[in-house]
């Protein structure tokens, strides 16, 4: 899979996360900042992943439909008149910088020991209870594994199943940038500015 395809899917997933954050804000009837929308979108995707894995494996069809729903919701969010265009451009820029990290970083040392096999088992089959007896790594299900299992998409196959942490890092940066911009604009002092 080429870099352009990875880049396309990377931003497609990003927009889907924003779309699910938009759905979350509607369900909670709250106005959220873009960083919070990202966190709520990730949380909703993880919840959906936990629930759907008892019914269906996270294969191409399941994940493609899930990502498409998020992208459609993101289109509604991006057409809102009160959307801060500068912050959205900064978000795209932050994730473009983090994309370079995807190309350069090394997977966690335990990735092939249990991160990858656990995520792959979520992709290939419905949840089998009691897998912890087979291998120690399967005893501790992680929300990041469930999130990563949603990134198994056509053409990308297994290339993107370790992206979950990058999205957390990106939305954390956006959240902190929003706070910094707010405090600078309001000319308030806060310890967050120094951090």
N, C-alpha and C positions, 0 to 999 in steps of 0.2 A: 504494500500500500504506500502510495507516495505522500510526500509532505503536504501537498495541496489538499489531498483527501482527508488527511488527519486534521488539518487546519479547518476545513469545512465542517467536519463532524464536531470538532472542538467548540466552534461557535454555535453550531446547531444545538448542541447539548446546553451551552450557556443560555441561549434564548429559551430553551425549554425549561430550565431551572427558573429563569425570571418569570416565565409564564405560570409555573406552578406556584411561585411566590405570589403572583397576582391572584390566583385562585384562592390561596390561603388568606390573603388580605380581604377578599370578598367574603369568605366564610366566617372570618373573625370580625368583619365589619370594622376594620381598623385601617388607618392611613399609615403606610410604612415607608421608610426610606429605602433607597435602592439596595443598600447593604443588607438591611433587614429582610427585604423581599428575597434576596438570595438565600439567606439562612432559612427562612420559612419555606422557600421552594425546595431546598435540600431536605428539610425535615419532612415535608409532605411526600416527596419522592421516596424517602426511606420508609415511611409508614406504608405507602402503597406497595413498595417492594416486599416488606414483611408479610403483608396480607395476601398479595397475589401469588407469592411463592408457595403457599399451601394449596393453591388451585392449579397453577400452570407454571411450567418452567419459564425462565426469562430468556426466551429464544428471540430470533429476529422479529417475528411477527409481534409478539408482546411488546418488546422494547421499541420497535418502530412506531406502533400505535401510541404508546405512552409518550414518546418524544414528540410525535406530531401534535398530540393534544396540547402539550406544553408550548410548542411553537405557535400554535393558533392563539392560545391565551396571551402569549407574549406580544403578538401582533395587536391585540386589543389594548394591552398595556402601553405599547409604544406609540399608539395614536392618541393617548390622553393629552389634552391641551396643556395641562400643568406639569408635564414631564420636563425635568431639568435637562436640557440637551447637552450642556457642558459636562454635567456629571455622567451622563450616558456615554459621551465621548471619552471621558476619563476612564470609565469602566471598560470600554473596548480597548483602550490603550493599556490598562493594567493587565488585562487578560492576554493581550498581544505580547507583553513582556514575559508573562508567566509561560506562554507557549514555548518560548525559547528554553525555559527550564525543563519543559516536558521532553524536548529533544536532547537535552544534555544530562539530565539527572539519572542517577542509578537507582534502581528499585531497592526497596528495603531488603535487608539481608534475609529476612524470613519470608520474602515474597514467594519464592518457589517452594518453600517448606509447607506453608499452610495458607497464605493469602490467596495465591493463585488457585490451588486445588479447591479451596472452599468456594471461591467465586465461580469457578468452572462447574462445580457441582450444582450451584444455584442456576446456572445457565442451562445445564443439560437435563436436569430433572426437577420434579417437584421436591419439596423439602422432605427429606427422610429423617425421621426422629431417631436419635441414638447413634449418630455418626461419630460421636466422641470416643466410642469404644475402639474405633479403627485407628485413630491417630489423635495425638494430644492436641494438635492445632485446631481440630474440629470441635473441641469442647467449649470454646469461647466464641460464639457467634458475634460478629461485630457489625454495627450499622454501616460501616464503610464498605464491608464486603457486599452487603445487600445493595448499597448505592452503586458500587462498581459493576454489579451484575446487570444493571440497566444500560450499561454502555456497550453491550455486545450487540453491534448493529451490522446490517448488511455491508459488505465490502470491507469494513473495518475489522470484523471478526474479533480477535482477541487483542488487537493493537491498543485499544482504549480502556481496557478494564482496570487500569490503575490510575485513572484521572480524578477520582473522588477527592483526594486530599488537595489537589490543585484548586478545585472549585471552592473548597473551604478557605484556603489561603487567599484566593482572589477576593472573595466576598468579605473576608476579615479586613483586607486592605481597603476595600471600598468603604466599609463601615467606619473605619478609623479616619479615612480621608474626609468623609462627610462630617464627622465630628470636628476635625481640625478646621475645615472650611467654615463651619458654623461658628466656632469660637473666635476665629480670626475676623469673620464678618461682624460679629457682635462686639468685638473688642473686649472679650472676657478672657480672664486668665483661668486656666485649668491645668492640672497636672498632666492631663492627656496630651496637651500640646508639647510638653517636654518629652513624653514617651515617644 
